[in-house]
Amino acid sequence: MQLAHAASPKLHQEWVKKKIPVFFCGILRAALNAQRAAWVTHGERVAGQLNAIAEEFLAADGFSLVECVKQVLAVVVNCSDPFKLHLYYLTVDAFLRDFHRVETLKQMNRCL
């Protein structure tokens, strides 16, 4: 069964009849490498910090994204002010959501 993103559960289609084992409804903001490349529009230093946050989170086992943001920015930003962390958090969070969508689909494809 396929249920489109934000669709009414009363309206569904049987995708088994179309021989599509998994139909994943979702979007990416842009290709992952394009998202990271666009970070340079904020300046080289900020792009480096955003990349460091993303890498720290992906390497950290069990750390929250907020903690990773604080860890990377602590040397240059007063991390007691959440508003100074907010845009970093939002930017990396959007990237990570797309990253995990892609990784989930890759894993699902390997299992089929």
Secondary structure, 3 states (H helix, E strand, C coil): CECCCCCCCCCCECHHHHCCCCCCCCCCCCCHHHHHHHHHHHCHHHHHHHHHHHHHHHHCCCCCHHHHHHHHHCCCCCCCCHHHHHHHHHHHHHHHHHHHHHHHHHHHHHHC
